[in-house]
């Protein structure tokens, strides 16, 4: 839980992204599976990009750490089923927010160029 406490003290900037990455890496390591660790390592550049984009949604910043806390608490309790639910919700929320962010960015870019965004 110390990682979450540290993360909550740095709600903006690069430090938050690094702390977010460290949280996700710790989850992978805690799995005890070298396959999960290796798979995550192969995708870190993409995950980092998604996390950075998610960070642009100001209202999501604190919610992300609340989601992390729920996941960490379930893992600490040793309840895999309980940990899976907030983990899946966290992933789905991130996906939805990323799609919204990308859609808004495309619309703004289209407006700036005087043309409608691609649909």
C-alpha positions in Angstrom: 0.0 0.0 0.0 3.0 2.3 0.3 3.2 2.6 -3.5 -0.4 3.8 -3.6 0.3 6.4 -0.8 3.3 7.7 -2.8 1.3 7.8 -6.0 -1.5 9.8 -4.4 1.0 12.5 -3.4 2.0 13.0 -7.1 -1.3 13.5 -9.0 0.3 15.1 -12.1 3.4 14.9 -14.3 5.9 12.3 -15.2 6.3 11.0 -11.6 2.7 9.8 -11.7 3.3 7.8 -14.9 6.4 6.2 -13.5 4.5 5.3 -10.4 1.7 3.9 -12.4 4.1 1.8 -14.4 5.7 0.6 -11.2 2.3 -0.4 -9.8 1.5 -2.4 -12.9 5.0 -4.0 -13.0 4.5 -5.0 -9.3 1.2 -6.6 -10.1 2.9 -8.6 -12.9 5.7 -9.6 -10.6 3.3 -10.6 -7.8 1.7 -13.1 -10.2 4.8 -15.2 -9.8 4.5 -16.1 -13.5 7.5 -15.4 -15.7 5.2 -15.5 -18.7 3.1 -12.6 -17.4 6.2 -10.6 -16.6 7.7 -11.3 -20.1 4.4 -10.5 -21.9 4.0 -7.2 -20.0 7.6 -6.3 -20.8 6.9 -6.8 -24.5 3.9 -4.4 -24.3 5.3 -1.7 -21.9 5.8 0.9 -24.7 2.1 0.6 -25.7 0.9 0.4 -22.1 2.9 3.5 -21.3 1.3 5.4 -24.2 -2.2 4.4 -23.1 -1.5 5.4 -19.5 -0.1 8.7 -20.6 -3.2 9.4 -22.7 -5.4 8.3 -19.8 -3.6 10.8 -17.6 -4.8 13.6 -19.9 -8.3 13.1 -18.6 -8.1 15.2 -15.5 -11.2 13.7 -13.8 -9.8 10.2 -14.2 -6.5 10.7 -12.3 -7.8 10.1 -8.8 -10.2 7.4 -9.9 -7.3 5.5 -11.3 -5.6 5.4 -7.9 -8.9 4.4 -6.3 -9.1 1.5 -8.8 -5.4 0.6 -8.0 -6.3 0.6 -4.3 -9.2 -1.8 -4.8 -7.0 -4.1 -6.8 -4.1 -4.0 -4.3 -6.4 -4.7 -1.4 -7.9 -7.7 -3.1 -4.5 -9.1 -3.9 -3.3 -8.4 -0.3 -6.4 -10.4 0.9 -5.3 -13.3 -1.3 -8.7 -13.2 -3.1 -8.0 -13.8 -6.8 -11.7 -13.6 -7.8 -12.1 -10.4 -5.9 -8.9 -8.9 -7.5 -10.1 -9.9 -11.0 -13.3 -7.8 -10.9 -11.7 -4.4 -10.2 -8.8 -5.3 -12.5 -11.1 -5.9 -15.4 -13.1 -2.8 -14.5 -9.9 -0.8 -14.4 -8.9 -2.1 -17.9 -12.4 -1.4 -19.3 -12.5 2.1 -17.8 -9.1 2.9 -19.3 -10.2 1.6 -22.7 -13.4 3.7 -22.7 -11.6 6.8 -21.6 -8.9 6.3 -24.2 -11.5 5.9 -27.0 -13.3 9.1 -25.7 -10.0 11.0 -25.6 -9.0 9.9 -29.1 -12.4 10.7 -30.5 -12.4 14.2 -28.9 -8.8 14.8 -30.2 -9.8 13.7 -33.7 -12.9 16.0 -33.6 -10.8 18.9 -32.4 -8.2 18.3 -35.1 -10.9 18.1 -37.8 -12.5 21.3 -36.6 -9.1 23.1 -36.6 -8.5 22.0 -40.1 -12.0 22.9 -41.2 -13.2 19.4 -42.0 -15.3 16.9 -40.2 -13.4 14.0 -38.5 -13.4 10.6 -40.2 -16.2 8.3 -39.1 
